[in-house]
Amino acid sequence: MNPDQLHKRLQEGLGIEIEWSEGPVDPFYLIPSDFWVKAGLFVRDATDLSFEFLRSLCGVDYPDEKSILVVAHLFSYQHKMPLVLKTKIDRDQPKIESLASVWPAACWHERETYDLLGVVFTGNPDLRRILLPEDWVGHPLRKDYQPPNQYHGIPTTRPVVDCDGEQL
């Protein structure tokens, strides 16, 4: 199935207009956020698609657009075909339904996206920080994030040194 056919199949299966682009590596399809889980279920369960594998799920901060892009990279082993689904959510209220009920591995990916970008995935069975301590303030992958100078009295920066160990 080529990208244009896949676009038509997604629109037909979801009953909505979907933007898409060839993308620099894989084509991607921009799904309205209220169709996020429905789109996941559709591409997983439609036998002519069978995107049974969630490769990754992440987010990208766009402060100038006041949005966060949530991105799911999928693969169909049956059809040997990749798929990238994207959705935009409000940066000030970054909330979207979890895909953990569609692909259980999404739970871990969503935890990382929550931890680093602050996206709340409703319905995720274990949404808590995964990389940073529970009491960490802020989300480091936000472009306006200002890291603290220390955490519980421990410096969060180190001097920059060259290959000979000389401080720069």
N, C-alpha and C positions, 0 to 999 in steps of 0.2 A: 504494500500500500504506500503510495507516495504522499508527501506532505499535504498536497491539495485534496486528495481523496480522504485523508485522515481528518482534515479540517471539515469537510462536508459531512463526514460520519459523526464527528463530535457535535456539530450543529443539529444534525438530524436526531441524534440520540438524546441530547439535552433539551432540544426544542427552543434554542436561543441563538442569537447572533454571537459569534466568537471572533475576536481579533486574533490574527496570527502573523508570524514572521518566519522567514527562512532561518534566521539566526546565524551567528558566526560558526557554530559547530552543528547543533541539532535544531530543527525547527521547534518553535515554542508557540503555545496557545494560551492566550490571556483569558482566564475564566473569571466571571463575576464572583466576588467572594461568597455570596449567598448560594452559589452552585458548587462550591469547593468540594464538599463531601459527595454530593450527587455525581459530580464529574469523576471523582476517584472510583466510586462504585461502578459507574458505567464503563470506564476504560478497563477496569479489572475484570468485570463479569461478562462483557460482550465477547462472544466466542471469536469473532473476527478481529478482536483487539488483544485481549488476554494480557494486559500489563500487570503481571502478577508480582513483579519485583520492584520495590522502592529502593533505588540506588542511593538517593540522598534527598534531604529536605533542608532548606536553609532560608535565610532572609537577606535582603539588601536594603539599606537605609537610603532614602531619598528625601533629605530634609527640605530641599527647595520645593519639592512637589508635595510636601507634607504627607508622604506615604512611605510605607514599607512594602516591598515586594516579597511575597512568599513564593518559593520556587521548589517544585517537586520534580526530580529526575527519575523517570520510570524506565523499565525495560520489559519487553515481552520475549521470553525465551522461546516460546512456541513459534512466533513469527520473526524472531531475530531482528527486533526493531526497537529503537529508543523513542521516548516521548518526554517532552518537558512541558509541564503545566505551571503557569504562573498566575498569581492573583495579587491585586493591590488592596491594601488595607490602610485605614487612617492611622497616621503616625501618632496622633495624640490619644487615640483610643485603639491601640493595636490588639484587636481581638478577632479570632476566627475559629471556626469549629475544627476540632482535631481530626486527623486522618488515621489515628491509632485504631479505630474500629474497622478500617479498610485494610491497612497494612500495619500489623502490630509493631514493626520496627520503627514506625513513625514516632512512637512514644519517645525514644531516645533522641531522635533528630529534633523533635519539637522542644524537648527539654533544653537542648543546646541553644536553639533559636530563642527560647524564652530567656535563658540565662544571659546571652550576649546581646540581644536586641530588645528584649522586653515584650515580645509577642505572647499574648495569652491565648492558649489553645483550649477552648472550652471542650470539656469531655475527655481531655487527656487524663488517664487514670493516675498519673504520678508527676504532675507538673510542679517541679521544684528545681532549684539550681543543680547543675551537674558538673560544672567546672570551677565555679567560684564559691566561696563560703556563703552560707545562708544570709549572713548579715552584711554582705557586700552592698554598697550603695551604687546604683546605676548599672548601665548596660554597655560594656566596652566597645561593641561594634557600632554603636550609634556615632555618627560623624561629629556630633557636638559633645561627645563624652570628654570630660576632664578627669583624668585619673587622680586619686588622692596621692599626696606625698608619702603617706604611711598608712599602714593598716595595723591596728592594735599595737602601735609603737614600732612596727617593723617597716623600714624604708621600702618603698615600692619601686625605686629606681636604683640603678647601679651605675658606677662610673664607666665611661666608654674607654676601652683600652685597645691598643693595636696588637698585632700578632706577637710582638716582643713583650707584651705585658705593660707597656708604657701608657700611662693615662693620656688621653687626647683632650 
